[in-house]
Amino acid sequence: MAIIVYQGVDEPVSEEIDDEKLNYREAHWQIHHGDDEYTYIPRERVYSVKMTDPHFMEE
């Protein structure tokens, strides 16, 4: 799971989503909501991003 916190229209927004639905591309974060629906957030509006690495396993 991933958590992204960013400045919304009026207040900060926190979204918890699957890691594979959150991508960083060309100075913005992209959240995939399904089909062809995306939210694009410029990096300067993002306060924090926390992602788990599904390929990393603790021994």
Secondary structure, DSSP 8 states (H G I E B T S, - for coil): -EEEEEE-SSSEEEEEE-GGGEEEETTEEEEEEETTEEEEEEGGGEEEEEE--TT----
